[in-house]
């Protein structure tokens, strides 16, 4: 028997949470980029990379 091709539907609270994250992730990325330009450090680069990754995942709806 093959796998189901249609994924299970997401619960309503997940859709609401994802919507809130989409609205706040870009300003947080911009703030982190400005902080990185003013006071560069390795941790800031890692945090900005993770935030950009989360923003891409939310934008392309991979989750």
MARDO-762428 format. One record per residue: residue in one letter; x, y, z of N, C-alpha, C, O in turn; residue number from 1. Coordinates in steps of 0.05 Angstrom, whole numbers, plus 5000, padded with zeros to 4 digits. Layout:
N
+---+------+------+------+------+------+------+------+------+------+------+------+------+-----+
: r :  n_X :  n_Y :  n_Z : ca_X : ca_Y : ca_Z :  c_X :  c_Y :  c_Z :  o_X :  o_Y :  o_Z :   k :
+---+------+------+------+------+------+------+------+------+------+------+------+------+-----+
: A :    X :    Y :    Z :    X :    Y :    Z :    X :    Y :    Z :    X :    Y :    Z : NUM :
...
+---+------+------+------+------+------+------+------+------+------+------+------+------+-----+
// end
This chain:
63
+---+------+------+------+------+------+------+------+------+------+------+------+------+-----+
: r :  n_X :  n_Y :  n_Z : ca_X : ca_Y : ca_Z :  c_X :  c_Y :  c_Z :  o_X :  o_Y :  o_Z :   k :
+---+------+------+------+------+------+------+------+------+------+------+------+------+-----+
: X : 5017 : 4977 : 5000 : 5000 : 5000 : 5000 : 5018 : 5025 : 5000 : 5037 : 5027 : 5016 :   1 :
: X : 5012 : 5044 : 4983 : 5028 : 5067 : 4980 : 5023 : 5088 : 5001 : 5003 : 5087 : 5016 :   2 :
: X : 5040 : 5108 : 5001 : 5037 : 5130 : 5020 : 5014 : 5149 : 5010 : 5008 : 5150 : 4987 :   3 :
: X : 5003 : 5163 : 5029 : 4983 : 5183 : 5022 : 4997 : 5207 : 5009 : 5018 : 5215 : 5018 :   4 :
: X : 4986 : 5217 : 4988 : 4998 : 5239 : 4974 : 4990 : 5266 : 4986 : 5005 : 5286 : 4984 :   5 :
: X : 4967 : 5267 : 4999 : 4958 : 5292 : 5011 : 4966 : 5293 : 5040 : 4961 : 5274 : 5055 :   6 :
: X : 4980 : 5314 : 5049 : 4988 : 5316 : 5077 : 4964 : 5322 : 5094 : 4943 : 5331 : 5085 :   7 :
: X : 4967 : 5316 : 5120 : 4945 : 5322 : 5139 : 4941 : 5353 : 5140 : 4961 : 5367 : 5140 :   8 :
: X : 4917 : 5362 : 5143 : 4912 : 5391 : 5145 : 4924 : 5401 : 5172 : 4923 : 5388 : 5192 :   9 :
: X : 4934 : 5426 : 5171 : 4945 : 5438 : 5195 : 4923 : 5449 : 5212 : 4902 : 5457 : 5202 :  10 :
: X : 4927 : 5448 : 5239 : 4906 : 5459 : 5257 : 4904 : 5490 : 5254 : 4923 : 5503 : 5245 :  11 :
: X : 4881 : 5501 : 5262 : 4877 : 5530 : 5259 : 4897 : 5546 : 5275 : 4905 : 5568 : 5267 :  12 :
: X : 4905 : 5537 : 5299 : 4924 : 5552 : 5315 : 4951 : 5554 : 5301 : 4965 : 5574 : 5305 :  13 :
: X : 4959 : 5534 : 5285 : 4984 : 5534 : 5271 : 4984 : 5556 : 5249 : 5004 : 5570 : 5245 :  14 :
: X : 4961 : 5558 : 5235 : 4959 : 5578 : 5214 : 4960 : 5606 : 5226 : 4973 : 5624 : 5214 :  15 :
: X : 4948 : 5610 : 5249 : 4948 : 5636 : 5262 : 4977 : 5643 : 5272 : 4986 : 5666 : 5269 :  16 :
: X : 4990 : 5623 : 5283 : 5017 : 5627 : 5293 : 5036 : 5634 : 5270 : 5053 : 5652 : 5272 :  17 :
: X : 5033 : 5619 : 5247 : 5050 : 5624 : 5224 : 5045 : 5652 : 5212 : 5064 : 5665 : 5203 :  18 :
: X : 5020 : 5661 : 5213 : 5014 : 5688 : 5204 : 5027 : 5710 : 5221 : 5038 : 5729 : 5210 :  19 :
: X : 5027 : 5706 : 5247 : 5040 : 5725 : 5265 : 5070 : 5725 : 5260 : 5083 : 5746 : 5260 :  20 :
: X : 5082 : 5701 : 5257 : 5110 : 5700 : 5252 : 5118 : 5713 : 5226 : 5139 : 5726 : 5224 :  21 :
: X : 5102 : 5710 : 5205 : 5108 : 5723 : 5180 : 5108 : 5753 : 5182 : 5124 : 5767 : 5168 :  22 :
: X : 5092 : 5764 : 5199 : 5091 : 5793 : 5202 : 5114 : 5804 : 5218 : 5122 : 5827 : 5213 :  23 :
: X : 5125 : 5789 : 5237 : 5146 : 5800 : 5254 : 5174 : 5792 : 5246 : 5193 : 5803 : 5256 :  24 :
: X : 5177 : 5772 : 5229 : 5204 : 5761 : 5223 : 5221 : 5781 : 5206 : 5245 : 5783 : 5211 :  25 :
: X : 5209 : 5796 : 5188 : 5224 : 5814 : 5171 : 5235 : 5838 : 5187 : 5258 : 5844 : 5184 :  26 :
: X : 5219 : 5851 : 5205 : 5231 : 5872 : 5221 : 5253 : 5862 : 5240 : 5272 : 5876 : 5245 :  27 :
: X : 5250 : 5838 : 5250 : 5271 : 5827 : 5267 : 5296 : 5822 : 5250 : 5318 : 5827 : 5260 :  28 :
: X : 5293 : 5812 : 5226 : 5317 : 5809 : 5208 : 5330 : 5835 : 5202 : 5355 : 5837 : 5202 :  29 :
: X : 5315 : 5856 : 5197 : 5326 : 5882 : 5191 : 5341 : 5893 : 5215 : 5363 : 5903 : 5213 :  30 :
: X : 5329 : 5890 : 5239 : 5342 : 5899 : 5263 : 5368 : 5884 : 5268 : 5389 : 5896 : 5275 :  31 :
: X : 5368 : 5858 : 5263 : 5392 : 5842 : 5267 : 5414 : 5849 : 5247 : 5437 : 5849 : 5253 :  32 :
: X : 5406 : 5856 : 5222 : 5425 : 5864 : 5202 : 5438 : 5891 : 5209 : 5462 : 5894 : 5205 :  33 :
: X : 5422 : 5909 : 5219 : 5434 : 5935 : 5228 : 5452 : 5931 : 5252 : 5474 : 5943 : 5253 :  34 :
: X : 5445 : 5914 : 5270 : 5462 : 5907 : 5293 : 5488 : 5895 : 5283 : 5509 : 5900 : 5294 :  35 :
: X : 5486 : 5878 : 5263 : 5510 : 5865 : 5252 : 5528 : 5885 : 5239 : 5553 : 5882 : 5241 :  36 :
: X : 5517 : 5905 : 5226 : 5534 : 5925 : 5213 : 5548 : 5943 : 5234 : 5570 : 5952 : 5229 :  37 :
: X : 5534 : 5948 : 5256 : 5546 : 5966 : 5276 : 5566 : 5951 : 5294 : 5588 : 5962 : 5298 :  38 :
: X : 5559 : 5928 : 5303 : 5577 : 5912 : 5321 : 5579 : 5884 : 5310 : 5564 : 5866 : 5319 :  39 :
: X : 5596 : 5879 : 5292 : 5597 : 5852 : 5280 : 5609 : 5831 : 5299 : 5628 : 5836 : 5313 :  40 :
: X : 5597 : 5808 : 5299 : 5607 : 5785 : 5314 : 5597 : 5759 : 5301 : 5578 : 5760 : 5285 :  41 :
: X : 5609 : 5737 : 5307 : 5602 : 5712 : 5295 : 5574 : 5703 : 5303 : 5559 : 5693 : 5286 :  42 :
: X : 5566 : 5708 : 5328 : 5540 : 5700 : 5337 : 5518 : 5716 : 5322 : 5497 : 5705 : 5315 :  43 :
: X : 5523 : 5742 : 5316 : 5504 : 5757 : 5301 : 5500 : 5747 : 5273 : 5478 : 5746 : 5263 :  44 :
: X : 5522 : 5738 : 5261 : 5520 : 5726 : 5234 : 5503 : 5700 : 5235 : 5486 : 5696 : 5217 :  45 :
: X : 5508 : 5684 : 5255 : 5492 : 5659 : 5257 : 5463 : 5665 : 5262 : 5445 : 5652 : 5250 :  46 :
: X : 5457 : 5683 : 5280 : 5429 : 5690 : 5286 : 5415 : 5701 : 5261 : 5392 : 5694 : 5255 :  47 :
: X : 5429 : 5719 : 5246 : 5417 : 5730 : 5222 : 5412 : 5708 : 5201 : 5392 : 5709 : 5187 :  48 :
: X : 5431 : 5689 : 5198 : 5427 : 5667 : 5180 : 5403 : 5650 : 5187 : 5387 : 5642 : 5170 :  49 :
: X : 5400 : 5644 : 5213 : 5377 : 5629 : 5222 : 5351 : 5644 : 5217 : 5331 : 5633 : 5208 :  50 :
: X : 5350 : 5670 : 5223 : 5326 : 5686 : 5219 : 5319 : 5688 : 5189 : 5295 : 5686 : 5182 :  51 :
: X : 5339 : 5691 : 5172 : 5333 : 5691 : 5143 : 5323 : 5664 : 5134 : 5305 : 5663 : 5117 :  52 :
: X : 5334 : 5643 : 5145 : 5324 : 5616 : 5138 : 5295 : 5613 : 5147 : 5279 : 5602 : 5131 :  53 :
: X : 5288 : 5622 : 5171 : 5260 : 5620 : 5180 : 5242 : 5637 : 5162 : 5220 : 5629 : 5156 :  54 :
: X : 5251 : 5661 : 5154 : 5235 : 5678 : 5137 : 5230 : 5665 : 5110 : 5208 : 5667 : 5099 :  55 :
: X : 5250 : 5651 : 5099 : 5247 : 5637 : 5073 : 5227 : 5614 : 5076 : 5210 : 5610 : 5059 :  56 :
: X : 5229 : 5599 : 5097 : 5211 : 5577 : 5102 : 5183 : 5586 : 5105 : 5164 : 5574 : 5094 :  57 :
: X : 5178 : 5608 : 5119 : 5151 : 5619 : 5122 : 5141 : 5631 : 5096 : 5117 : 5628 : 5090 :  58 :
: X : 5158 : 5644 : 5081 : 5149 : 5657 : 5056 : 5141 : 5636 : 5035 : 5121 : 5640 : 5022 :  59 :
: X : 5157 : 5616 : 5032 : 5152 : 5595 : 5012 : 5133 : 5573 : 5022 : 5127 : 5555 : 5007 :  60 :
: X : 5124 : 5576 : 5047 : 5104 : 5557 : 5059 : 5114 : 5528 : 5058 : 5099 : 5510 : 5050 :  61 :
: X : 5139 : 5524 : 5065 : 5150 : 5497 : 5066 : 5141 : 5482 : 5091 : 5143 : 5457 : 5092 :  62 :
: X : 5130 : 5496 : 5110 : 5119 : 5483 : 5134 : 5090 : 5485 : 5133 : 5075 : 5476 : 5151 :  63 :
+---+------+------+------+------+------+------+------+------+------+------+------+------+-----+
// end
